[in-house]
Each structure stands twice: as C-alpha cells, then as structure tokens.
Amino acid sequence: MKKLTHYMSVALFASVTLLASCKKSDNPIPTPQSPDASLTIDENNPGTTNKDYTVFTTDSRKVIEVRSKTANNDMKRVYVYKTEKSKGGTASAYVNENVTGSKPDDAGNHYFAVPDGDKNNYALKISVDIDNDETRDQDKYYFYFTKDNNFDVNNQGNNVIYGPGTITLIYDSKLTHSTKEQKLYSICNADQDAAFDLTSFNKVSTSLNGSSQIQIGTGADLINQGNQGDVATCTSFRKGWDRQNGTTFKKASSGFGYDNATHNNLETEFNSGINFSPNAVDNVALGDLYIAKLRGENNYAIIKITGITEGTNNYIEFSAKRK
C-alpha cells in the first residue's frame, strides 16, 4: 500500500445499506443525517495516518461515515472492505463489501464512484446491521480512497490516495451496567450493611448477633469479612473482603483500563490476573482494580477502589461495572 503522509478523515456520506450477511439489501432504509461514528482524512491537517474509530454497540444498526479531503489529488473511487473477529479468535480475511449503490470493477470488487465535483472532498455514509452474537467480538470496516483503477486490498500497488480509514464495531461486550460511590462497610460498623451484590449493584443486609456471629442476607458476592455464623474480628478495620456465592476475584494489572473495558477484556484479564487465596481479597488500595467472575458463570464485573475511610465509620468506596 502506498505509504500515507497525510492526515486521514473518514465520513460516510452516500446513502447505502449493508446487511450482516454482506449481501445487498433488497429494501435499503433511508440513511439518517447524523452518523453514529465518523472519521476524516485531511491532507491540510497532517496528523496520524490510518485512523481508526471504535464504537461499542448493542444496537441493531449503526450508521458509519468516512470523509477524505485533498486539494492535490483526485479521488475517483471508494472501496469498502470488512473483517470479522470471533471471540478469542483472530480477524478474518478481508471481504469486499457489495453495498447497495456500489458497482463492480473489472475484477469484480465493488466500489463507489466519486463524482467529478467531489474529487477533492468526498464523504461516504453507510448503514450497517449489527450481529450482536455472543461469539462475535468485532467487525471492522475499511475505506480506501483510490485512483480510477481496479483495486485489490491484498495487492494494492500505488492505487491508494488515502486510507484506509477504519471504523471498528465492538459487539455485545460493552459494560452497560455501572454504579458509583458505593460503600462496603466494616462488618463491625453498627447498623450499616457490609456485603454487596455485584449482579444487582445493591447492598446486602448484614448484622452481628449477641455472640458477634455474622448474619448475611441473600445475594451477596462479597462481604467485608467472614461467612454466615462466623465470629467477627473487630480489633481493626479489614481492608478487603471475603467472597460469597461462588464469586471469585483477581486483581487486574496496573495498566488495565477501567473506563473502556469490555466484557471480553474482563474475561481475558481475569484469566491472566493475580490470584488471591481461595476465599479472600486483602490489603486493597486506592486505585486498585479487581475483576470478579460472578457465581461461577461466564459473567464478569470490574471493581475500582475509589476511597478508603477509617475511623468510627470504616468503609471502602468503589465503582463497579458489568455487562
């Protein structure tokens, strides 16, 4: 591929509909005015080349847009390719997209012809159907702005003027449920619950009976200390928790990203994370990230420690997310 020395900007502007089967739609829908994701390549605004825009989605359809702007080159065609990646797998081979409104070149690869009046500033917009398959990780769309020659993504020669601009759709893996400023209290605090349910993001009732034995309500995934009937130790604040209901925990690596984590990321990190003793997480610190495998199932949550308060009112403050 021709080495890019200019900034890329992608915006999809021609109304086309693309089915998940990669076949033409018999009933294309109108393309909305505003895309869900857009990217621009602009030779007058140099910067990173081969730009990629990532969208986390559980929708049934997304509109993606790619624009290329150049004063010194005449763009003639736009080719769209796609790769698919299954969960835990690698990306598939490139597939040329037969999108409504495109036409085949002499080699059978479909493209959009750039009108003469738009040869220096052209945008292409397409609607794509979302797979939302639990086994599917992502689809990636590639937009190549080329000369007026047949184009093969595996044998590009010097045909590419700008591109690829890529838009990646991450399927069914965004952590859509979240909670902030939750508190896991010390089991020894009076009248405050010291257990938490990571499936509902609710506190679970706890108490100590007259013999200082721990009483736990239903649905807890973690408790500040102990199991049902254990005698609580209240000589100091335990900065950690014991697991409940088969939920297990591992500490994420220091470079793991909380903000953009996906369900697939959590599973991968859990499988490579730092092990704890079978039942306990101890010595938590501000900023620590812990991944929970919920109740022995293939379902994960992530916990971020946001505060630790000691004194008469002891608690660990945290945020959490799950799918």
Secondary structure by P-SEA (a helix, b strand, c coil): cccccbbbbbbbccbbbbccccccccccccccccccbbbbbbcccccccbbbbbbbccccbbbbbbbbbbccccccbbbbbbcccccccccccbbbbbcccbbbccccbbbbbbccccccbbbbbbbbbbcccccccbbbbbbbbcccccccccccccccccccbbbbbbccccccccccccccccccccccccbbbccccbbbbbbcccccbbbbccccccccccccccccccccccccccccccbbbbbcccccccccccaaaaaaaaaaccccccccccccccbbbbbbcccccccbbbbbbcccccccbbbbbbccccc
